[in-house]
Amino acid sequence: MREGAIHLVVGAGLAGASAAMAMREAGFTGRIVLVGEEKQPPYDRPPLSKDVLFAPEPKLPYLHPASRYTEREIDLRTGCRVEEIDREARRVRLAGGGSFPYDRLLLATGGRARRLSVPGGESAVCLRSLDDSLRLRRLLEGAPRVAVIGAGVIGLEIASSARARGCEVVVVEALAGAMRRAFTPEIALFAESLHREHGVELYFEVGIEAIERGAHRSRIVCAGGEIIEADLVIAGVGMERSLELALAAGIECDGAILCDEFGRTRRAGRSAVEDVFAAGDVASFWSPRYGQRLMAEHWRHAQDHGAAVGRAMCGILEPYDEIPWFWTDQHGVNFQTGGMPLLSERTVLRGAAETRRFTAFHLLGDRLVGATTVNDGRNMRPALALIRAGSPVDAEALADERQSLRDILRKAG
Ligand SMILES: Cc1cc2nc3c(=O)[nH]c(=O)nc-3n(C[C@H](O)[C@H](O)[C@H](O)COP(=O)(O)OP(=O)(O)OC[C@H]3O[C@@H](n4cnc5c(N)ncnc54)[C@H](O)[C@@H]3O)c2cc1C
């Protein structure tokens, strides 16, 4: 058993596992304990709304083989829920008894699927965990007609997977279009037409009043009085961050755990940075680049932020300053979005939407603030570099496929 300082990570998801691995890579010689309430070792969530739902024989998406935790002397405790943090004693108390001491604590508690807050809403199936996904896979088998509430990324990925399973699919969304919190209107319209082509019925600007469960089918009662019937109702209405531990311990939160660019939290009302850190989906971190706090619910962020905060816990303080970047796969089409497209005033396309392979550059004035690639992921890294450079770019050159993005980047400095 290792001796010395103890780094305790609560939450054995991607951010927590990345942090633990990064601590060892940074040369930390003390004890690392990684505690997660789920029974499985850390796994990837992106396949849960994709392959795990529709592949004939999906692989279970574990992040690392069990041997890696042993080799790196990471004490992984699964099926173990932390109930309380005792800040004075520097200990966490576990559900069902027992406790762990810590010198430095990382909260990487992520979030859970938001439930529908309408009468009968609890009957809608949600997706966040591997168990949820395996259950949904079974349910899709006996559901000829599926209704998905919410046309965000997860809702539309589920819609696409359910179509791949041969289900009839209807999607109901309160906003005016698909993925409107992430995509600019032209990309959203492209995604909507893709879903329609694949036989998904889409209803926008429709509020839900209730879900009634009949003997055979469920009935979704819409705000206008319309009724949508389905064998299975799925809610894809976002996530809620797991803040209860932080709130009870007096750590400053505002819909997320607030932390600085190194992941350090503070006690509400105090300026001193404490020995408790936060990373991944649960955190709202200070971004020096954007001069504001940001929250992200993306795979790459959970991985990179977890690793950066893990290193910070070992004394390697490098500000986390990444540009947001996520992907989604729907009906065999890969979308990647980098930067902040919704800050843009206009979009120029490199390639034609009809070819199903193009890149959209989102501009604010003469600066690139975001990019979306559609089956064109090779352009994402240069686009991120252009966003990072923050220099003026020539919009016509961006749209001209004969000009290489690397040359444009070189000119932009
Ligand atoms: C279905 C699905 C599909 C996705 N697809 C994509 C995609 O295609 N592209 C993309 O960029 N991103 C995608 N994401 C987002 C990405 O997976 C998340 O951003 C990432 O998993 C966040 O990691 P995390 O470690 O911060 O949080 P989580 O993954 O939520 O992990 C937190 C862990 O902490 C545990 N925990 C919470 N409280 C306690 C406690 N008190 N004690 C012990 N353990 C606790 C939880 O059980 C959980 O295991 C997807 C997410 C989902 C759910």
The ligand as an SDF file (V2000), in Angstrom:
LIG
                    3D

 53 58  0  0  0  0  0  0  0  0999 V2000
  -26.0760    8.6790  -23.6490 C   0  0  0  0  0  0  0  0  0  0  0  0
  -24.9570    9.6780  -23.7850 C   0  0  0  0  0  0  0  0  0  0  0  0
  -24.3370    9.8680  -25.0130 C   0  0  0  0  0  0  0  0  0  0  0  0
  -23.3080   10.8080  -25.1460 C   0  0  0  0  0  0  0  0  0  0  0  0
  -22.7430   10.9960  -26.3740 N   0  0  0  0  0  0  0  0  0  0  0  0
  -21.7720   11.9250  -26.5110 C   0  0  0  0  0  0  0  0  0  0  0  0
  -21.1790   12.1540  -27.7910 C   0  0  0  0  0  0  0  0  0  0  0  0
  -21.5270   11.5250  -28.7870 O   0  0  0  0  0  0  0  0  0  0  0  0
  -20.2150   13.1050  -27.8860 N   0  0  0  0  0  0  0  0  0  0  0  0
  -19.7930   13.8350  -26.8120 C   0  0  0  0  0  0  0  0  0  0  0  0
  -18.9230   14.7090  -26.9580 O   0  0  0  0  0  0  0  0  0  0  0  0
  -20.3240   13.6380  -25.5770 N   0  0  0  0  0  0  0  0  0  0  0  0
  -21.3090   12.7000  -25.4110 C   0  0  0  0  0  0  0  0  0  0  0  0
  -21.8680   12.4900  -24.1690 N   0  0  0  0  0  0  0  0  0  0  0  0
  -21.4030   13.3040  -23.0210 C   0  0  0  0  0  0  0  0  0  0  0  0
  -20.2380   12.6560  -22.2720 C   0  0  0  0  0  0  0  0  0  0  0  0
  -20.3750   11.2780  -22.1950 O   0  0  0  0  0  0  0  0  0  0  0  0
  -20.1960   13.2790  -20.8700 C   0  0  0  0  0  0  0  0  0  0  0  0
  -19.8730   14.6440  -21.0350 O   0  0  0  0  0  0  0  0  0  0  0  0
  -19.1960   12.5990  -19.9580 C   0  0  0  0  0  0  0  0  0  0  0  0
  -19.5850   11.2610  -19.7140 O   0  0  0  0  0  0  0  0  0  0  0  0
  -19.1060   13.3290  -18.6170 C   0  0  0  0  0  0  0  0  0  0  0  0
  -18.2140   12.6420  -17.7950 O   0  0  0  0  0  0  0  0  0  0  0  0
  -18.1300   12.9560  -16.2340 P   0  0  0  0  0  0  0  0  0  0  0  0
  -17.1220   11.9880  -15.7100 O   0  0  0  0  0  0  0  0  0  0  0  0
  -17.9530   14.4080  -15.9970 O   0  0  0  0  0  0  0  0  0  0  0  0
  -19.5770   12.6060  -15.6360 O   0  0  0  0  0  0  0  0  0  0  0  0
  -20.3650   11.2160  -15.6180 P   0  0  0  0  0  0  0  0  0  0  0  0
  -20.0950   10.4510  -16.8460 O   0  0  0  0  0  0  0  0  0  0  0  0
  -21.7820   11.5680  -15.2910 O   0  0  0  0  0  0  0  0  0  0  0  0
  -19.7190   10.4220  -14.3870 O   0  0  0  0  0  0  0  0  0  0  0  0
  -19.9620   10.7890  -13.0560 C   0  0  0  0  0  0  0  0  0  0  0  0
  -19.9480    9.5330  -12.2060 C   0  0  0  0  0  0  0  0  0  0  0  0
  -20.0290    9.9200  -10.8360 O   0  0  0  0  0  0  0  0  0  0  0  0
  -20.8470    9.0010  -10.1390 C   0  0  0  0  0  0  0  0  0  0  0  0
  -21.3330    9.6420   -8.9030 N   0  0  0  0  0  0  0  0  0  0  0  0
  -22.1900   10.6950   -8.7920 C   0  0  0  0  0  0  0  0  0  0  0  0
  -22.3990   10.9820   -7.4980 N   0  0  0  0  0  0  0  0  0  0  0  0
  -21.6680   10.0930   -6.7630 C   0  0  0  0  0  0  0  0  0  0  0  0
  -21.4850    9.8870   -5.3680 C   0  0  0  0  0  0  0  0  0  0  0  0
  -22.0970   10.6480   -4.4540 N   0  0  0  0  0  0  0  0  0  0  0  0
  -20.6740    8.8720   -4.9610 N   0  0  0  0  0  0  0  0  0  0  0  0
  -20.0300    8.0850   -5.8720 C   0  0  0  0  0  0  0  0  0  0  0  0
  -20.1790    8.2430   -7.2260 N   0  0  0  0  0  0  0  0  0  0  0  0
  -20.9850    9.2390   -7.6590 C   0  0  0  0  0  0  0  0  0  0  0  0
  -21.9450    8.7320  -11.1570 C   0  0  0  0  0  0  0  0  0  0  0  0
  -22.6300    7.5370  -10.8340 O   0  0  0  0  0  0  0  0  0  0  0  0
  -21.1480    8.6250  -12.4560 C   0  0  0  0  0  0  0  0  0  0  0  0
  -20.7080    7.3220  -12.6850 O   0  0  0  0  0  0  0  0  0  0  0  0
  -22.8950   11.5610  -24.0150 C   0  0  0  0  0  0  0  0  0  0  0  0
  -23.5240   11.3760  -22.7690 C   0  0  0  0  0  0  0  0  0  0  0  0
  -24.5440   10.4520  -22.6550 C   0  0  0  0  0  0  0  0  0  0  0  0
  -25.2320   10.2650  -21.3250 C   0  0  0  0  0  0  0  0  0  0  0  0
  1  2  1  0
  2  3  1  0
  2 52  2  0
  3  4  2  0
  4  5  1  0
  4 50  1  0
  5  6  2  0
  6  7  1  0
  6 13  1  0
  7  8  2  0
  7  9  1  0
  9 10  1  0
 10 11  2  0
 10 12  1  0
 12 13  2  0
 13 14  1  0
 14 15  1  0
 14 50  1  0
 15 16  1  0
 16 17  1  0
 16 18  1  0
 18 19  1  0
 18 20  1  0
 20 21  1  0
 20 22  1  0
 22 23  1  0
 23 24  1  0
 24 25  2  0
 24 26  1  0
 24 27  1  0
 27 28  1  0
 28 29  2  0
 28 30  1  0
 28 31  1  0
 31 32  1  0
 32 33  1  0
 33 34  1  0
 33 48  1  0
 34 35  1  0
 35 36  1  0
 35 46  1  0
 36 37  1  0
 36 45  1  0
 37 38  2  0
 38 39  1  0
 39 40  1  0
 39 45  2  0
 40 41  1  0
 40 42  2  0
 42 43  1  0
 43 44  2  0
 44 45  1  0
 46 47  1  0
 46 48  1  0
 48 49  1  0
 50 51  2  0
 51 52  1  0
 52 53  1  0
M  END
$$$$
